[in-house]
C-alpha cells in the first residue's frame, strides 16, 4: 500500500491457513500475511510493487491465470488465490518452487521488474524462467534444460519454460538477479 483514503479499515490475515501461508512466503516469495482493506464508504487504496517495473490490471471473468513467484500484487473480492507446486525443476530454476493460481470474478494486479511485454501465443514459445510473469491456464508449459546437460550447465541459459497452445503470456524485460550481477562488480566495500 502506498496511499489510501481516510476511513479505510485494515485487517491482516493468513490466507488459506498457516501451511499455505508458509508455502506462499517461502516458495513463492510472497508475504506470509495478506492485508485486507475495506470501508463502509467509497474510498481507494493505491498499491505499488517493491521493485521498479510495470503493473498490469486484469479484469477476471471466471478464467484462471497463473502467476510466477514474486509477481502477485493485489486482488479484489471474488478472486481466489491458490499456491501450486511448480515441480522439482521449478525448485532449481532459481525463480521459486511455487506458482500462484488466480481464478474468479474481480480485479487482479500483478507486476514485473522492468517493462511487461504481453504476447498472444498460438503455437510454441521458449522463455528463460526469470522472464515469465504470468500466463493463461489455456497454455501448457514445462520446465526443462536449454539443450543438453552441457548447454544447460555451461551456456548461462540454465532452465527455460516451454509454452504451447493458444493464450496470453506476460513477460518481463529485466530480471533482478541479472541486474544485481551486473552491479556487483562496481560495488566497493
C-alpha positions as CSV (number, residue, x, y, z in Angstrom):
1,X,0.0,0.0,0.0
2,X,1.4,3.4,-0.9
3,X,-1.6,5.5,0.0
4,X,-5.3,5.3,0.9
5,X,-8.3,7.4,1.6
6,X,-9.4,8.2,5.1
7,X,-11.7,5.7,6.8
8,X,-10.2,2.6,5.4
9,X,-10.0,-0.4,7.7
10,X,-7.1,-2.8,7.6
11,X,-7.2,-6.4,8.6
12,X,-4.1,-8.7,8.3
13,X,-4.7,-12.4,7.8
14,X,-3.2,-15.7,6.7
15,X,-5.0,-16.6,3.5
16,X,-5.5,-20.3,3.4
17,X,-4.1,-21.0,6.9
18,X,-0.6,-21.5,8.3
19,X,0.7,-24.2,5.8
20,X,-0.5,-22.4,2.7
21,X,0.8,-19.0,4.0
22,X,4.2,-20.7,4.7
23,X,4.3,-22.1,1.2
24,X,3.4,-18.7,-0.2
25,X,6.2,-17.0,1.8
26,X,9.0,-19.5,1.3
27,X,8.2,-20.9,-2.1
28,X,6.6,-18.1,-4.0
29,X,8.4,-15.2,-2.3
30,X,5.2,-13.5,-1.3
31,X,4.0,-12.2,2.1
32,X,3.2,-14.7,4.9
33,X,0.3,-12.4,5.9
34,X,-2.0,-10.6,3.5
35,X,-3.5,-7.2,4.1
36,X,-7.2,-6.7,3.5
37,X,-8.6,-3.2,3.1
38,X,-12.3,-2.3,3.5
39,X,-14.5,0.6,4.1
40,X,-18.2,1.3,4.6
41,X,-18.0,4.3,2.3
42,X,-16.4,5.0,-1.1
43,X,-12.6,5.2,-1.0
44,X,-9.4,4.0,-2.6
45,X,-6.2,2.1,-1.9
46,X,-3.2,2.5,-4.1
47,X,-0.7,-0.3,-4.2
48,X,2.8,-0.3,-5.6
49,X,5.4,-3.1,-6.1
50,X,8.6,-3.2,-4.1
51,X,10.8,-3.2,-7.2
52,X,10.7,-0.7,-10.2
53,X,8.7,-2.0,-13.1
54,X,5.2,-2.3,-14.6
55,X,1.9,-3.2,-13.1
56,X,-0.9,-5.0,-15.1
57,X,-4.6,-4.7,-14.1
58,X,-6.6,-7.6,-15.4
59,X,-10.4,-7.9,-15.1
60,X,-11.1,-11.5,-14.4
61,X,-14.3,-13.1,-15.6
62,X,-14.1,-16.6,-14.3
63,X,-10.9,-17.6,-16.1
64,X,-7.7,-18.9,-14.4
65,X,-4.4,-17.1,-14.6
66,X,-1.0,-18.5,-13.4
67,X,1.5,-16.1,-11.8
68,X,5.2,-16.7,-11.3
69,X,6.8,-16.3,-7.9
70,X,7.1,-12.6,-6.9
71,X,4.6,-11.2,-9.5
72,X,1.4,-11.1,-7.4
73,X,0.4,-7.6,-6.2
74,X,-3.3,-7.5,-5.2
75,X,-6.8,-8.9,-5.8
76,X,-10.3,-7.7,-5.2
77,X,-13.1,-9.8,-3.6
78,X,-14.2,-12.6,-5.8
79,X,-10.7,-13.8,-6.8
80,X,-9.4,-16.9,-5.1
81,X,-5.6,-17.5,-4.9
82,X,-4.1,-20.9,-4.6
83,X,-0.4,-21.7,-4.3
84,X,0.7,-24.5,-6.6
85,X,3.9,-26.5,-6.5
86,X,5.7,-25.9,-9.8
87,X,7.6,-29.2,-9.7
88,X,11.2,-30.1,-8.8
89,X,12.6,-28.4,-11.8
90,X,10.9,-25.1,-10.7
91,X,12.6,-25.6,-7.3
92,X,16.1,-25.5,-9.0
93,X,15.2,-22.8,-11.6
94,X,16.1,-20.0,-9.1
95,X,12.7,-18.4,-9.7
96,X,10.7,-20.1,-6.9
97,X,9.2,-23.6,-6.4
98,X,5.6,-22.4,-6.3
99,X,3.2,-20.6,-8.5
100,X,0.0,-18.7,-7.8
101,X,-3.2,-19.6,-9.5
102,X,-5.7,-16.8,-9.6
103,X,-9.3,-17.5,-10.5
104,X,-12.7,-15.9,-10.2
105,X,-14.6,-12.6,-10.9
106,X,-12.9,-9.4,-10.0
107,X,-9.7,-7.4,-10.4
108,X,-6.2,-8.9,-10.3
109,X,-3.0,-6.8,-10.2
110,X,0.4,-8.3,-11.0
111,X,3.8,-6.7,-11.5
112,X,7.2,-7.2,-13.1
113,X,10.7,-6.0,-12.7
114,X,11.2,-3.8,-15.8
115,X,8.6,-3.4,-18.5
116,X,5.9,-6.1,-19.4
117,X,5.5,-7.5,-22.8
118,X,2.1,-9.0,-23.4
119,X,2.1,-11.7,-26.1
120,X,-0.8,-13.6,-27.7
121,X,0.6,-17.1,-28.3
122,X,-0.7,-19.5,-30.9
123,X,2.0,-22.2,-31.0
124,X,5.2,-22.7,-29.1
125,X,7.4,-20.3,-27.2
126,X,10.6,-20.8,-25.1
127,X,11.3,-18.3,-22.4
128,X,14.1,-18.0,-19.7
129,X,12.4,-18.8,-16.4
130,X,13.3,-15.4,-15.0
131,X,11.4,-13.5,-17.6
132,X,8.0,-15.2,-17.1
133,X,5.4,-13.1,-15.2
134,X,2.0,-14.7,-15.9
135,X,0.1,-16.8,-18.4
136,X,-3.4,-18.0,-19.1
137,X,-4.1,-21.5,-18.0
138,X,-5.0,-22.5,-21.6
139,X,-1.3,-22.7,-22.2
140,X,0.6,-25.9,-21.4
141,X,4.1,-25.5,-20.0
142,X,7.1,-27.4,-19.0
143,X,10.4,-26.5,-17.3
144,X,13.4,-28.1,-18.9
145,X,17.1,-27.5,-19.7
146,X,18.2,-25.5,-22.7
147,X,19.6,-28.2,-24.9
148,X,21.7,-31.0,-23.4
149,X,23.3,-31.1,-20.0
150,X,26.4,-29.3,-21.2
151,X,24.4,-26.4,-22.6
152,X,22.1,-26.2,-19.6
153,X,25.0,-26.1,-17.1
154,X,27.6,-24.0,-19.0
155,X,25.8,-21.8,-21.5
156,X,24.4,-19.4,-18.9
157,X,20.9,-20.1,-20.0
158,X,20.0,-22.8,-17.4
159,X,16.4,-23.8,-17.3
160,X,13.7,-22.5,-19.6
161,X,9.9,-22.7,-19.7
162,X,8.4,-24.0,-22.9
163,X,4.9,-22.9,-23.6
164,X,2.5,-24.5,-26.1
165,X,-1.1,-23.7,-27.1
166,X,-3.3,-20.6,-27.5
167,X,-3.5,-17.9,-24.9
168,X,-1.8,-14.8,-23.5
169,X,1.5,-14.7,-21.7
170,X,3.2,-11.7,-19.9
171,X,7.0,-11.4,-19.9
172,X,9.3,-9.0,-18.1
173,X,12.1,-7.3,-19.9
174,X,14.5,-7.4,-16.9
175,X,15.4,-9.7,-14.0
176,X,16.5,-8.6,-10.6
177,X,19.2,-11.3,-10.5
178,X,20.8,-10.2,-13.7
179,X,20.7,-6.5,-12.6
180,X,22.4,-7.5,-9.3
181,X,25.0,-9.5,-11.2
182,X,25.8,-6.5,-13.4
183,X,26.0,-4.1,-10.5
184,X,28.0,-6.3,-8.1
185,X,31.5,-5.8,-9.7
186,X,31.1,-2.0,-9.2
187,X,30.4,-2.2,-5.5
188,X,33.4,-1.4,-3.4
189,X,33.3,-2.1,0.3
